[in-house]
Structure formats: C-alpha cells, structure tokens
Amino acid sequence: MVDGETYKQYLLDLCEKRGDELGRIVRNRIIGAPSDLHAADAKYHRSCNANFHRDAHRTTMIDSKGSADDQTFAETVHVLGCDRSKVWNSLDVETVYADKGGSVMSRRVLVENVIQHFAENMLALHSPGVATLLVFRKHVATNLRLVDDDQNGDMDECIRKVGKQIMK
C-alpha cells in the first residue's frame, strides 16, 4: 500500500502532467484539503478517480500530438514563406499541411493560423463558395491582374475594395 503523502505527491504530479482545467481543479482540492476524504465522498470519488487517471493518458497523447502538429505547422508556413510570389489558396495550404503530416487543424483553422502567422505580410481574399486566396502583399501587384471590363460596371468598386485591402 502506498502511504498517503506519496500518493498525494503522485496525484499532484499527475495534475501537473495533465496541464488542463481538471488537473488544476484537482490540484487545488488536494492542496486545500484539511484532511482525508470522508466515507460519504468515497463512492463518488472512486468514479471520478478512474476518469481522472484514464483521461490523463489521453490528455498526454493529445499534448504530444499537438507538439508534433506545431512542428507540422512550422514546416507548412516555411514552405509558404519560401514561395512568396505564389498565390496560395486554402486548398493548397491544406495539401502542404497534410503532406507534412498535419491532421489536427481543420482547413479553416489552418488558414486563420497562417494569416495570423504572416500578419501584415499577407493578404487574404475571401468569397463565399470559393477557396480563400492568400497573397503576400509584396507580390499583390504582380499576382492580381485586374482587367477593365466594359460590361462590368462594378470594376471601379472592385478596384477600390482590393486597393483598400492592400493598404491595410
């Protein structure tokens, strides 16, 4: 049988390893408990204890998967950054990410993270039903060729909107 202090430390270590909200709650309860749990709580805590230990392994697996995905994301943005003259679309970005082994982020989250990563250096063009276009601002003028179309009365408005996005 493990003595109380050793088991208490084991649980505190497990809380630290989990690094999640449940781990924080359990840690605070352990530290704040003036004495051992009384018998009335025992039945509830057997079930809770089983879930806490079971989920600790799953949380650790998710964390390690997340770390691997951080590396995959870093490799993805490196590929994009190496070809800044290209007009990327969200499907291209997702393909690069998947080819590097990424699987955790959805395309929407991936694209949002890419935009956030490159910040002011990237322009994102969104339109419902069309893959998001990602263009590095330095190459916008050469990559986005706007053509005047006499049949399109909205061309001036389109140019104004794109110009506004470029200036942001």
Backbone as CSV, one residue per row, in Angstrom:
resi,resn,N_x,N_y,N_z,CA_x,CA_y,CA_z,C_x,C_y,C_z
1,MET,0.840,-1.200,0.000,0.000,0.000,0.000,0.878,1.255,0.000
2,VAL,0.525,2.210,-0.803,1.255,3.466,-0.892,0.834,4.363,0.256
3,ASP,1.803,4.992,0.915,1.425,5.862,2.025,0.785,7.142,1.490
4,GLY,0.052,7.838,2.357,-0.754,8.991,1.961,0.037,10.105,1.305
5,GLU,1.197,10.446,1.834,1.990,11.541,1.280,2.544,11.189,-0.103
6,THR,2.960,9.940,-0.276,3.481,9.530,-1.574,2.361,9.562,-2.619
7,TYR,1.189,9.077,-2.261,0.056,9.072,-3.174,-0.390,10.500,-3.480
8,LYS,-0.367,11.337,-2.453,-0.725,12.739,-2.642,0.227,13.385,-3.659
9,GLN,1.521,13.121,-3.524,2.505,13.676,-4.449,2.314,13.104,-5.857
10,TYR,1.987,11.816,-5.920,1.713,11.174,-7.212,0.551,11.895,-7.906
11,LEU,-0.515,12.174,-7.155,-1.666,12.866,-7.744,-1.306,14.289,-8.164
12,LEU,-0.522,14.981,-7.346,-0.092,16.330,-7.715,0.758,16.306,-8.986
13,ASP,1.627,15.303,-9.105,2.435,15.155,-10.325,1.545,14.873,-11.532
14,LEU,0.521,14.060,-11.331,-0.415,13.737,-12.405,-1.184,14.997,-12.833
15,CYS,-1.556,15.820,-11.859,-2.235,17.084,-12.179,-1.328,17.968,-13.036
16,GLU,-0.070,18.038,-12.671,0.896,18.842,-13.424,1.065,18.287,-14.838
17,LYS,1.141,16.981,-14.952,1.309,16.313,-16.246,0.114,16.584,-17.161
18,ARG,-1.090,16.571,-16.580,-2.290,16.821,-17.386,-2.276,18.227,-17.957
19,GLY,-1.968,19.204,-17.119,-1.905,20.582,-17.575,-3.224,21.139,-18.092
20,ASP,-4.341,20.569,-17.642,-5.635,21.044,-18.115,-6.461,21.562,-16.945
21,GLU,-7.696,21.946,-17.231,-8.577,22.517,-16.208,-8.876,21.514,-15.094
22,LEU,-9.152,20.255,-15.448,-9.427,19.253,-14.425,-8.211,19.052,-13.526
23,GLY,-7.038,19.018,-14.116,-5.816,18.896,-13.321,-5.668,20.053,-12.345
24,ARG,-5.997,21.260,-12.799,-5.905,22.441,-11.921,-6.910,22.346,-10.775
25,ILE,-8.127,21.908,-11.083,-9.172,21.789,-10.058,-8.781,20.743,-9.018
26,VAL,-8.344,19.580,-9.496,-7.962,18.505,-8.568,-6.770,18.942,-7.724
27,ARG,-5.799,19.593,-8.336,-4.628,20.075,-7.588,-5.047,21.031,-6.469
28,ASN,-5.920,21.969,-6.795,-6.378,22.929,-5.782,-7.136,22.238,-4.651
29,ARG,-7.915,21.213,-4.994,-8.653,20.487,-3.944,-7.710,19.693,-3.068
30,ILE,-6.683,19.086,-3.674,-5.719,18.306,-2.887,-4.962,19.222,-1.937
31,ILE,-4.486,20.328,-2.467,-3.697,21.249,-1.648,-4.562,21.871,-0.550
32,GLY,-5.828,22.159,-0.871,-6.707,22.815,0.094,-7.403,21.876,1.054
33,ALA,-7.276,20.547,0.854,-7.983,19.595,1.720,-7.337,19.550,3.102
34,PRO,-8.124,19.825,4.154,-7.566,19.807,5.511,-7.289,18.379,6.012
35,SER,-7.975,17.388,5.445,-7.764,16.002,5.883,-8.173,15.069,4.752
36,ASP,-8.116,13.760,5.013,-8.521,12.787,4.005,-10.007,12.918,3.702
37,LEU,-10.408,12.394,2.563,-11.817,12.404,2.191,-12.612,11.542,3.164
38,HIS,-13.801,11.975,3.494,-14.619,11.157,4.395,-15.385,10.118,3.589
39,ALA,-15.935,9.150,4.268,-16.558,7.987,3.630,-17.721,8.361,2.717
40,ALA,-18.446,9.427,3.023,-19.598,9.809,2.211,-19.187,10.171,0.782
41,ASP,-17.967,10.671,0.621,-17.479,11.045,-0.702,-16.829,9.886,-1.452
42,ALA,-16.590,8.782,-0.779,-15.783,7.701,-1.344,-16.359,7.137,-2.635
43,LYS,-17.660,6.866,-2.677,-18.246,6.269,-3.869,-18.098,7.195,-5.072
44,TYR,-18.416,8.457,-4.902,-18.284,9.430,-5.982,-16.826,9.513,-6.438
45,HIS,-15.920,9.570,-5.497,-14.511,9.779,-5.839,-13.856,8.561,-6.477
46,ARG,-14.412,7.361,-6.262,-13.890,6.188,-6.973,-14.120,6.366,-8.473
47,SER,-15.323,6.788,-8.830,-15.651,7.009,-10.241,-14.828,8.172,-10.808
48,CYS,-14.766,9.257,-10.084,-14.011,10.430,-10.514,-12.530,10.074,-10.666
49,ASN,-12.006,9.303,-9.710,-10.604,8.902,-9.720,-10.294,8.089,-10.981
50,ALA,-11.180,7.162,-11.323,-10.975,6.336,-12.518,-10.941,7.216,-13.769
51,ASN,-11.868,8.171,-13.875,-11.898,9.077,-15.025,-10.656,9.961,-15.087
52,PHE,-10.222,10.426,-13.920,-9.056,11.302,-13.849,-7.813,10.582,-14.360
53,HIS,-7.608,9.341,-13.925,-6.440,8.570,-14.359,-6.545,8.169,-15.830
54,ARG,-7.729,7.766,-16.262,-7.922,7.363,-17.653,-7.685,8.540,-18.589
55,ASP,-8.256,9.686,-18.271,-8.148,10.853,-19.133,-6.750,11.454,-19.134
56,ALA,-5.956,11.180,-18.105,-4.593,11.714,-18.059,-3.782,11.183,-19.228
57,HIS,-3.925,9.915,-19.542,-3.192,9.320,-20.657,-3.650,9.943,-21.974
58,ARG,-4.951,10.126,-22.137,-5.497,10.713,-23.355,-5.019,12.153,-23.515
59,THR,-4.999,12.922,-22.418,-4.546,14.314,-22.469,-3.089,14.385,-22.872
60,THR,-2.260,13.493,-22.329,-0.849,13.470,-22.679,-0.673,13.156,-24.153
61,MET,-1.473,12.223,-24.681,-1.385,11.880,-26.094,-1.776,13.075,-26.954
62,ILE,-2.813,13.798,-26.544,-3.249,14.977,-27.296,-2.159,16.038,-27.271
63,ASP,-1.534,16.244,-26.078,-0.468,17.235,-25.968,0.702,16.887,-26.881
64,SER,1.106,15.609,-26.913,2.233,15.234,-27.760,1.842,15.351,-29.230
65,LYS,0.591,15.051,-29.553,0.102,15.208,-30.916,0.112,16.694,-31.273
66,GLY,-0.280,17.535,-30.312,-0.272,18.975,-30.534,1.131,19.493,-30.793
67,SER,2.129,18.973,-30.056,3.514,19.383,-30.266,3.986,18.988,-31.649
68,ALA,3.646,17.781,-32.075,4.004,17.329,-33.415,3.312,18.204,-34.448
69,ASP,2.063,18.600,-34.176,1.336,19.437,-35.112,1.922,20.845,-35.165
70,ASP,2.460,21.337,-34.040,3.140,22.630,-34.054,4.308,22.588,-35.029
71,GLN,5.046,21.484,-35.017,6.177,21.314,-35.941,5.676,21.248,-37.380
72,THR,4.578,20.534,-37.590,3.995,20.426,-38.929,3.542,21.799,-39.425
73,PHE,2.934,22.576,-38.537,2.502,23.926,-38.912,3.718,24.781,-39.262
74,ALA,4.781,24.671,-38.469,6.010,25.441,-38.738,6.584,25.070,-40.103
75,GLU,6.564,23.796,-40.440,7.054,23.359,-41.750,6.150,23.882,-42.866
76,THR,4.858,23.928,-42.610,3.905,24.427,-43.610,4.159,25.905,-43.901
77,VAL,4.275,26.720,-42.870,4.497,28.149,-43.103,5.877,28.396,-43.712
78,HIS,6.820,27.514,-43.431,8.136,27.633,-44.065,8.009,27.442,-45.578
79,VAL,7.256,26.427,-45.998,7.039,26.176,-47.430,6.368,27.394,-48.065
80,LEU,5.343,27.933,-47.435,4.651,29.099,-47.974,5.599,30.288,-48.062
81,GLY,6.376,30.483,-47.004,7.305,31.609,-46.959,8.417,31.521,-47.991
82,CYS,8.763,30.316,-48.390,9.815,30.132,-49.398,9.329,30.451,-50.805
83,ASP,8.025,30.469,-51.004,7.471,30.776,-52.324,6.460,31.905,-52.172
84,ARG,6.962,33.076,-51.840,6.099,34.221,-51.564,5.494,34.830,-52.821
85,SER,5.999,34.477,-53.988,5.452,35.046,-55.215,4.214,34.289,-55.683
86,LYS,3.944,33.164,-55.077,2.802,32.337,-55.482,1.509,32.850,-54.840
87,VAL,0.421,32.720,-55.573,-0.906,32.955,-54.992,-1.347,31.608,-54.433
88,TRP,-1.424,31.530,-53.129,-1.841,30.289,-52.470,-3.342,30.328,-52.267
89,ASN,-3.974,29.174,-52.325,-5.368,29.129,-51.895,-5.464,28.160,-50.727
90,SER,-6.591,28.190,-50.039,-6.724,27.397,-48.810,-6.553,25.907,-49.062
91,LEU,-6.917,25.433,-50.239,-6.743,24.017,-50.566,-5.266,23.667,-50.724
92,ASP,-4.502,24.582,-51.349,-3.055,24.371,-51.485,-2.396,24.288,-50.106
93,VAL,-2.773,25.213,-49.240,-2.198,25.259,-47.897,-2.526,23.975,-47.142
94,GLU,-3.771,23.531,-47.262,-4.176,22.293,-46.594,-3.393,21.092,-47.132
95,THR,-3.128,21.073,-48.425,-2.360,19.981,-49.025,-0.927,19.964,-48.495
96,VAL,-0.295,21.133,-48.419,1.065,21.213,-47.867,1.065,20.700,-46.433
97,TYR,0.112,21.157,-45.660,-0.016,20.757,-44.252,-0.192,19.241,-44.127
98,ALA,-1.067,18.664,-44.930,-1.304,17.215,-44.889,-0.065,16.445,-45.351
99,ASP,0.615,16.945,-46.382,1.836,16.295,-46.869,2.940,16.281,-45.815
100,LYS,2.917,17.274,-44.942,3.906,17.345,-43.858,3.487,16.497,-42.666
101,GLY,2.299,15.881,-42.741,1.829,15.006,-41.667,0.794,15.628,-40.755
102,GLY,0.341,16.833,-41.073,-0.652,17.510,-40.237,-2.038,16.931,-40.411
103,SER,-2.755,16.845,-39.281,-4.123,16.333,-39.346,-5.018,16.918,-38.258
104,VAL,-4.464,17.714,-37.371,-5.230,18.199,-36.217,-6.106,19.397,-36.588
105,MET,-5.557,20.341,-37.351,-6.293,21.571,-37.674,-7.217,21.378,-38.872
106,SER,-8.394,21.950,-38.770,-9.290,21.993,-39.928,-8.724,23.013,-40.914
107,ARG,-9.205,22.987,-42.141,-8.715,23.939,-43.146,-8.963,25.372,-42.695
108,ARG,-10.145,25.634,-42.147,-10.468,26.995,-41.708,-9.500,27.469,-40.628
109,VAL,-9.260,26.634,-39.628,-8.349,26.990,-38.536,-6.923,27.133,-39.062
110,LEU,-6.525,26.229,-39.942,-5.186,26.291,-40.537,-4.979,27.612,-41.259
111,VAL,-5.940,27.986,-42.092,-5.817,29.237,-42.857,-5.791,30.440,-41.914
112,GLU,-6.636,30.441,-40.896,-6.621,31.534,-39.911,-5.255,31.636,-39.233
113,ASN,-4.675,30.482,-38.886,-3.362,30.474,-38.231,-2.259,30.947,-39.178
114,VAL,-2.353,30.575,-40.446,-1.372,31.034,-41.437,-1.462,32.553,-41.584
115,ILE,-2.674,33.066,-41.699,-2.873,34.519,-41.818,-2.316,35.227,-40.588
116,GLN,-2.596,34.682,-39.426,-2.091,35.275,-38.187,-0.566,35.202,-38.140
117,HIS,-0.004,34.099,-38.592,1.453,33.931,-38.566,2.152,34.994,-39.426
118,PHE,1.656,35.194,-40.641,2.303,36.140,-41.539,1.836,37.577,-41.315
119,ALA,0.778,37.746,-40.563,0.247,39.046,-40.145,0.158,40.033,-41.306
120,GLU,0.828,41.155,-41.190,0.737,42.236,-42.172,1.385,41.904,-43.509
121,ASN,2.141,40.815,-43.564,2.808,40.457,-44.818,1.901,39.703,-45.782
122,MET,0.711,39.319,-45.321,-0.172,38.503,-46.148,-1.544,39.147,-46.277
123,LEU,-2.105,39.006,-47.462,-3.447,39.486,-47.742,-4.318,38.266,-48.013
124,ALA,-5.452,38.178,-47.353,-6.391,37.075,-47.556,-7.620,37.612,-48.273
125,LEU,-7.999,36.945,-49.343,-9.180,37.338,-50.098,-10.213,36.236,-49.955
126,HIS,-11.349,36.582,-49.355,-12.415,35.620,-49.070,-13.627,35.906,-49.954
127,SER,-14.270,34.831,-50.365,-15.535,34.950,-51.072,-16.321,33.669,-50.826
128,PRO,-17.597,33.771,-50.507,-18.385,32.563,-50.243,-18.339,31.587,-51.418
129,GLY,-18.093,30.337,-51.107,-18.082,29.293,-52.120,-16.786,29.160,-52.898
130,VAL,-15.804,29.984,-52.581,-14.522,29.952,-53.288,-13.417,29.793,-52.240
131,ALA,-12.406,28.990,-52.571,-11.282,28.815,-51.648,-10.632,30.168,-51.376
132,THR,-10.287,30.414,-50.133,-9.637,31.664,-49.749,-8.297,31.784,-50.460
133,LEU,-8.026,32.949,-51.029,-6.747,33.212,-51.682,-5.827,33.913,-50.700
134,LEU,-4.592,33.466,-50.645,-3.587,34.061,-49.774,-2.447,34.574,-50.644
135,VAL,-2.181,35.868,-50.537,-1.165,36.510,-51.360,-0.250,37.313,-50.442
136,PHE,1.038,37.199,-50.651,1.957,38.048,-49.895,1.873,39.454,-50.455
137,ARG,1.704,40.430,-49.589,1.454,41.818,-50.002,2.502,42.348,-50.983
138,LYS,3.734,41.944,-50.801,4.809,42.427,-51.667,4.570,42.050,-53.132
139,HIS,3.839,40.964,-53.359,3.631,40.460,-54.715,2.204,40.654,-55.224
140,VAL,1.398,41.424,-54.512,-0.004,41.607,-54.905,-0.116,42.231,-56.291
141,ALA,0.648,43.265,-56.539,0.526,43.982,-57.821,0.827,43.076,-59.005
142,THR,1.803,42.197,-58.866,2.138,41.316,-59.990,1.230,40.098,-60.061
143,ASN,0.699,39.656,-58.929,-0.110,38.438,-58.912,-1.579,38.671,-59.223
144,LEU,-2.105,39.794,-58.827,-3.517,40.081,-59.062,-3.627,41.049,-60.235
145,ARG,-3.953,40.506,-61.348,-4.067,41.312,-62.564,-5.533,41.733,-62.737
146,LEU,-5.796,42.990,-62.516,-7.158,43.496,-62.668,-7.325,44.017,-64.090
147,VAL,-8.356,43.549,-64.727,-8.593,43.913,-66.115,-9.898,44.689,-66.191
148,ASP,-9.852,45.812,-66.902,-11.063,46.611,-67.075,-11.982,45.882,-68.053
149,ASP,-13.201,45.740,-67.644,-14.199,45.043,-68.463,-15.365,46.008,-68.648
150,ASP,-15.572,46.442,-69.877,-16.628,47.420,-70.150,-18.009,46.919,-69.740
151,GLN,-18.211,45.607,-69.768,-19.511,45.058,-69.410,-19.687,44.951,-67.898
152,ASN,-18.610,45.168,-67.162,-18.693,45.060,-65.708,-18.663,46.467,-65.116
153,GLY,-19.805,46.990,-64.782,-19.898,48.329,-64.227,-19.364,48.427,-62.810
154,ASP,-19.101,47.315,-62.186,-18.623,47.310,-60.806,-17.105,47.277,-60.701
155,MET,-16.385,47.400,-61.829,-14.929,47.284,-61.806,-14.291,48.333,-60.905
156,ASP,-14.762,49.568,-60.975,-14.182,50.608,-60.124,-14.359,50.257,-58.651
157,GLU,-15.519,49.736,-58.318,-15.774,49.325,-56.937,-14.855,48.181,-56.534
158,CYS,-14.652,47.214,-57.431,-13.749,46.081,-57.153,-12.325,46.568,-56.924
159,ILE,-11.868,47.465,-57.789,-10.506,48.004,-57.663,-10.363,48.748,-56.345
160,ARG,-11.369,49.529,-56.001,-11.327,50.282,-54.742,-11.233,49.332,-53.548
161,LYS,-12.023,48.244,-53.557,-12.017,47.285,-52.457,-10.692,46.558,-52.338
162,VAL,-10.156,46.115,-53.468,-8.852,45.422,-53.438,-7.768,46.395,-52.993
163,GLY,-7.808,47.610,-53.497,-6.834,48.629,-53.075,-6.908,48.902,-51.591
164,LYS,-8.103,48.941,-51.063,-8.308,49.158,-49.638,-7.688,48.017,-48.828
165,GLN,-7.867,46.765,-49.306,-7.294,45.603,-48.622,-5.769,45.635,-48.669
166,ILE,-5.235,46.048,-49.796,-3.759,46.105,-49.950,-3.185,47.136,-49.000
167,MET,-3.870,48.255,-48.838,-3.373,49.344,-47.996,-3.471,49.034,-46.499
168,LYS,-4.277,48.038,-46.108,-4.434,47.708,-44.687,-3.156,47.269,-44.070
